[in-house]
Amino acid sequence: MRRLYFLIIALFFLFGANAQQTDTSQTKSSQTAIIRDLPDSPKKLKFLSIVDGKQRFGRHIKKVNPKNIINVDVLKRDDAVSKYGKLGINGVVVITTKHYVIKTYQRKLSSFSLEYNNYLEQNKNDDSGLVYLINGGVVDGSRFEIIKKLFDEIEKVKTVDFIDKLSEKLNLNNPKPIVVITTKQ
């Protein structure tokens, strides 16, 4: 039992540190060392892990690349049992990855704007060439920070406008299309 708690704490620190940084200064071997040392037998590793909304048991987190993690939550016994029932008796690690976050906010924004959806289809779901505005403010920062901010606001979206040719109308040198998001206050 002690080993399990140690493992959960080690995973929390490993993923927590990576989730807070865009580019880590750690080497790839140090990031994957703890994950590779996880026991291979599900009998030895009985805590529940939720990766991008899918329930798995501990071993599955071996497949998650630490560089792709947006968020990690570690739920201790009482919280885990109240949320996941008997499956959470040994704790739960909830991991959210970049791929899941991007897919989620793009799906939601596409439901509000056909033009945005068309842009994503034409650009193979690559939205890095867009400027996002939320309630009049530019969503800026590293790509990682922008993704996280968009995901954090996704449940509050009220309207989405896609403006492709604004720079021509205003004589701006910004050739990027703009996605204007208004949220519920």
N, C-alpha and C positions, 0 to 999 in steps of 0.2 A: 504494500500500500504506500509506503514511503517513497519507493522508487517511482510510482505513478505520479505522486504529487510533485516530486522533483522534476520529472519529465514535463509535466504541465507547466511548471514555473519556468523551466528552461525554454520551452517553446514560446511562452509568453514573451520572455525577454528577447529571444531571437527574432520572432516575427514583429514584436512591438518596435524594436529598434529599426528594423527595415521598413516598417509601414510609415514611420515618421520621416524618412529621408528619401529624397529622390534618387540620389546617387550615393551609395555607401562607399566608404573608404576601405571596408573590409575586403579581403580576397574572397573569391568564389569558394575556395576550399574551406575557409573558416565558416562560411554561411551554410554550407551543406553538410558539414561534419556532424552536427547534432542530428540532423534529419537522417543521415545514413546510419547512425547508431541506434535508431529506433528498432525495437525487437520486431522480427518478422512474423511471429506467431500472434494471431488475434487473441489467443488465450492470455498472453502476457500483457497485452495492451487493450484494455477494455473501455477506455473513455470514448465518449461520442465526439466526433468532429463533424461540424457542419461547414462544408466548403461550397460557397456560392449557392446556399439554400438547400443543398443536397446532404442528407444524413449519411455519414460513413462512420466506421470505427477506426480509431487512431492511425492505423497503417496508411490510410489514404493520404494523409498529409505529407507523406514522403514524396508524392508526385507534384506538390505545389512548389513552384519556383519562388523563393523568398523575394526576388526582385519584382514579382508581379502582385505582391500583396498590398492592398490598400488599407485593410483594417483587420485586427485580431482582437477578439474578445474571449476572455477565459471566464467561464461561469463556474463557481464553486458549487459544491454539492446541493445546498438548499435552493439556490437560484436555479441551478440546472434541473433539479427534480421538479420544481414548480413550473418550469417552462416546458420540459421534455419528458416528464414522468419518469418511469423506471429506467429509461435509457440514459438519463442524466445522473444516475446514482454515483458514478465515479468522476463527475465533472464533464464539462463540455467546452470544446474549443471551437469558436465560430470564426471562420476565415472568409474574407471577401477579397476577391482578386480584381485586378484592373479590367480584364476581359469581361467579367460579369458586370462590373460597374458601367463600362462603356456601352455594352449591349443594352443594359437596362435604361440608361438615360436616353440613348438614341431611339429606342423603341417608343418611349414615352413622348419625346419631343416630336417624333415622326407622326404620332397620332394627332398632334395639334397643327402640323404644317405639312401639306403636300409638297411644297417647294423644298423644304428641308429634307424630306424623305427622298425626293428625286435627286437632290445633291448627293446624299449618301449613296444612293444606287450608282450614280455616275462615277463616284470616287471610291468605290469598293469599301464603304463604311469608314473611310479615313476622314475624320472631321478636323484634323490638325490645321487645315487651311481656312478655318472659320474664326471669326471674332464673336465671342459670346458676351452679351450684355444681360445682366439680371437686375431688374428694377432700375434701369438707367446707368448702372455701374459696370464697367468693363471687368470681366472675369480674367484676371491676369495671374502671372506666376509661372512656375514650371508646368510642363504638360501634366505631371502627376498632380499638382495642386489644382489645376483647372478641372481635371477629371473628378477629383474628390469634391470640389465645390459644386459642380453640376449635379453629382449624385446626391449630395446632401440636400439640395433644393428641389429635387425631382418630384417629391410628393406634394409640394406646394404650388406647382405650376398652374397658372390660370390661362395664359395665352402665350403663343409663340408666333413671331413674325420673322420671315426669312427675307432679308433685303440683299439682293444680288448686285444691284447696280447703283448703290448709294454713292460710292466714290465718284462716279461719273456725274451724278446730279449735283453734288456739292463741290466739284473740282478738287477732290482729295487725292492724295497719292496712295491711298490704301486700296489695293485691288481686291482685298479679301471680302467675301460676303459676310454679312452680319446677321447673327441670330439674336433677336430681341425677345427676352423672356420676361414675362410679368408673373409675379407670384401672388398668391393669396396672402394678405397681411395678417 
